Amino acid sequence: MAVDMGMPILIVDDYRTMLRIVRNLLSKLGFTDIDEASDGSQALAMMKARNYGLVISDWNMQPMTGFELLKTVRADEGLKATPFIMVTAESKVENVVAARQAGVNNYIIKPFSAAVLKAKLKAVLGEF
């Protein structure tokens, strides 16, 4: 099945520059419907209001971290099937393991290139 390049994607990061970078990379890959949130609690409210095809979230944010957002999404019957990619500067093995156990679909270590993002997206969404 082909990936819907018009599906809504939510990117979550408390750092405006990172939001802009991820938005630009997604746009270059052909995705057209991209929303932004600056922390997990804002993202959760947006997810309850709109059906996203993918969430790309930073790990370290306040007041709700990306990891807390992931756990909350996976515990919510209406949201738990949403593909979720975690982005972090932390490459600690225990963080990767914790995210996997919490149900993350993929994990990206900062900094990353367009090629890395595309490979991670293909692994989660399929070929595009």
C-alpha positions in Angstrom: 0.0 0.0 0.0 1.3 3.4 -0.9 2.0 6.0 1.8 -0.5 8.9 1.8 1.8 11.9 1.4 -1.1 14.1 2.4 -1.8 12.4 5.7 -1.6 14.7 8.7 1.7 14.5 10.6 2.3 16.0 14.0 5.8 17.0 15.0 6.5 17.8 18.7 9.5 19.6 20.0 10.1 22.5 22.4 12.9 23.8 20.2 11.5 26.0 17.3 14.6 25.4 15.2 14.1 21.6 15.4 10.5 21.9 14.4 11.5 24.0 11.4 14.2 21.4 10.4 11.9 18.4 10.7 9.1 20.3 8.9 11.5 21.2 6.0 12.8 17.6 5.8 9.3 16.2 5.7 8.3 18.7 3.0 11.3 17.8 0.9 10.3 14.2 1.2 6.8 15.2 -0.2 4.6 15.3 2.9 2.2 18.2 2.7 0.1 18.3 5.9 2.3 19.0 8.9 1.2 20.4 12.3 3.5 21.4 15.2 3.2 21.2 19.0 5.8 22.6 21.5 5.3 19.9 24.2 3.6 16.6 25.0 0.5 18.1 26.6 -0.2 20.4 23.6 0.4 17.4 21.3 -2.0 15.2 23.2 -4.8 17.8 22.9 -4.1 18.1 19.2 -4.2 14.3 18.8 -7.6 14.1 20.5 -8.9 16.8 18.1 -7.4 15.4 14.9 -6.6 11.9 13.5 -2.8 12.0 12.7 -1.2 9.4 10.5 2.2 9.9 12.3 3.7 11.6 15.3 7.4 12.6 15.4 8.2 13.7 18.9 11.3 14.9 20.8 12.0 13.1 24.1 13.0 16.0 26.4 10.3 18.6 26.8 8.4 20.2 29.7 5.8 19.9 31.2 5.1 16.6 29.4 8.0 14.8 27.8 7.8 12.9 24.6 8.2 9.6 26.5 5.2 10.5 28.7 3.3 11.4 25.5 4.1 8.0 24.0 2.9 6.2 27.1 -0.3 8.2 27.2 -1.0 7.7 23.5 -0.4 3.9 23.8 -2.8 3.7 26.8 -5.5 5.6 24.9 -7.9 3.3 23.0 -8.5 5.9 20.3 -4.9 6.9 19.8 -2.8 3.8 20.5 -2.5 2.7 16.8 -0.9 6.0 15.8 2.6 5.4 14.4 5.1 7.2 16.7 8.7 8.1 16.1 10.8 9.3 19.0 13.7 11.8 18.3 16.3 12.5 20.9 19.9 13.6 21.5 20.2 10.9 24.1 21.6 7.7 22.7 21.5 5.7 26.0 20.6 2.1 25.4 18.2 2.2 28.4 16.2 5.0 26.8 15.9 3.1 23.5 14.8 0.0 25.4 12.3 2.0 27.5 10.8 3.6 24.3 10.6 0.2 22.6 8.8 -1.3 25.6 6.4 1.7 25.7 5.5 1.0 22.1 7.5 3.4 20.0 7.6 2.5 16.3 11.1 3.9 15.6 13.8 6.0 17.2 16.0 8.7 15.7 19.2 10.1 17.3 20.0 13.8 16.8 21.6 15.1 14.7 20.2 13.3 11.7 20.0 13.7 7.9 17.1 13.6 5.4 18.3 10.1 4.4 18.1 8.9 8.0 14.6 10.4 8.4 13.4 8.8 5.2 14.8 5.4 6.2 13.0 5.6 9.6 9.8 6.7 7.9 9.9 3.9 5.4 10.5 1.4 8.2 7.3 2.7 10.0 5.0 3.7 7.1 6.3 1.6 4.1 7.8 2.5 0.8 7.2 6.0 -0.7 
